[in-house]
Amino acid sequence: MVSIDKKIIFVSHCPSENTKILSDTVLDTIKSHKLKLKVEMYSPFNITSNDVLQSDGIMIGTIENFGYMAGATKDFFDRCYNDLLEKSQGLPVFYYVRAGLDGEGSERALNRIILGLKWKQVLKPLILKGQWNDNFVTLVSEASLNFAIGIEEGIY
Ligand SMILES: Cc1cc2nc3c(=O)[nH]c(=O)nc-3n(C[C@H](O)[C@H](O)[C@H](O)COP(=O)(O)O)c2cc1C
C-alpha cells in the first residue's frame, strides 16, 4: 500500500465547461500517478485558513473577469489573507488563470498577494488566454504533476 505523507490543496473556481475540464485534469492527473500525497479540492468560497495551514502546497485555478481574478478567488483571499500572513511563509504555490482575453490583471494581483504572503512560487503561472485551445489541458496536466512530484519529493 502507498503511504500518504503529504497533502496539497487545490482551490478551484471552475464555472464553465472548459474550466471544469481544467480542474478535473488537475485532480485526475495527480490521482492517476499514485503519488505519496493527497490532493484535496476546495471551492474558494469554502476553504478556510486552517485548510491552507495544514497543507504542504497550494494550487489555485481561477478565471479572469473584468480585468481581475474571479470574485470567488478574491473572496478566498479576502477571508483568509490576514490569518495566513506570517503563518504560511514559504508555502509552495502554483496557479493558472483561464482568461478569454489577456489575464494580465489577475496575474498582477495574484503575484502581489503571493508576495505579500511570502509564498514560494515554484512554477511559472499558466495564463491560458484567448480562444479555448486543447493544449491548455496538456499544460495544466504537466504543471500540476510537476508541482505534486516536487512536493512529494521535498524539492519545493
Ligand atoms: C462578464 C465577463 C467578463 C469577462 N472579463 C474578462 C476579462 O476582463 N479578461 C479576460 O481575459 N477574460 C474575460 N472574460 C472571459 C472569461 O475569462 C472566460 O469566459 C472564462 O475564463 C471561462 O473560459 P471558457 O469560456 O473557455 O470556459 C470575461 C467573461 C465574462 C462572462
The ligand as a MOL file (V3000), in Angstrom:
LIG
                    3D

  0  0  0     0  0            999 V3000
M  V30 BEGIN CTAB
M  V30 COUNTS 31 33 0 0 0
M  V30 BEGIN ATOM
M  V30 1 C -18.6830 39.0520 -17.6900 0
M  V30 2 C -17.3760 38.5430 -18.2070 0
M  V30 3 C -16.2400 39.3120 -18.0750 0
M  V30 4 C -15.0120 38.8330 -18.5680 0
M  V30 5 N -13.9090 39.6150 -18.4380 0
M  V30 6 C -12.7220 39.1580 -18.8950 0
M  V30 7 C -11.5390 39.9510 -18.7490 0
M  V30 8 O -11.5540 41.0450 -18.2170 0
M  V30 9 N -10.3670 39.4540 -19.2110 0
M  V30 10 C -10.2970 38.2330 -19.8090 0
M  V30 11 O -9.2050 37.8340 -20.1810 0
M  V30 12 N -11.3960 37.4580 -19.9770 0
M  V30 13 C -12.6100 37.8870 -19.5340 0
M  V30 14 N -13.7330 37.1070 -19.6760 0
M  V30 15 C -13.6280 35.7750 -20.2620 0
M  V30 16 C -13.5070 34.7220 -19.1580 0
M  V30 17 O -12.2330 34.8000 -18.5920 0
M  V30 18 C -13.7140 33.3030 -19.7270 0
M  V30 19 O -15.0000 33.2420 -20.2640 0
M  V30 20 C -13.5670 32.2860 -18.6240 0
M  V30 21 O -12.2200 32.1550 -18.3000 0
M  V30 22 C -14.1060 30.9290 -18.9980 0
M  V30 23 O -13.4150 30.4050 -20.0940 0
M  V30 24 P -14.1510 29.4970 -21.1680 0
M  V30 25 O -15.0870 30.4410 -21.8950 0
M  V30 26 O -13.0890 28.9140 -22.0270 0
M  V30 27 O -14.9320 28.4790 -20.3990 0
M  V30 28 C -14.9630 37.5650 -19.1920 0
M  V30 29 C -16.1320 36.7980 -19.3050 0
M  V30 30 C -17.3170 37.2710 -18.8120 0
M  V30 31 C -18.5570 36.4150 -18.9520 0
M  V30 END ATOM
M  V30 BEGIN BOND
M  V30 1 1 1 2
M  V30 2 1 2 3
M  V30 3 2 2 30
M  V30 4 2 3 4
M  V30 5 1 4 5
M  V30 6 1 4 28
M  V30 7 2 5 6
M  V30 8 1 6 7
M  V30 9 1 6 13
M  V30 10 2 7 8
M  V30 11 1 7 9
M  V30 12 1 9 10
M  V30 13 2 10 11
M  V30 14 1 10 12
M  V30 15 2 12 13
M  V30 16 1 13 14
M  V30 17 1 14 15
M  V30 18 1 14 28
M  V30 19 1 15 16
M  V30 20 1 16 17
M  V30 21 1 16 18
M  V30 22 1 18 19
M  V30 23 1 18 20
M  V30 24 1 20 21
M  V30 25 1 20 22
M  V30 26 1 22 23
M  V30 27 1 23 24
M  V30 28 2 24 25
M  V30 29 1 24 26
M  V30 30 1 24 27
M  V30 31 2 28 29
M  V30 32 1 29 30
M  V30 33 1 30 31
M  V30 END BOND
M  V30 END CTAB
M  END
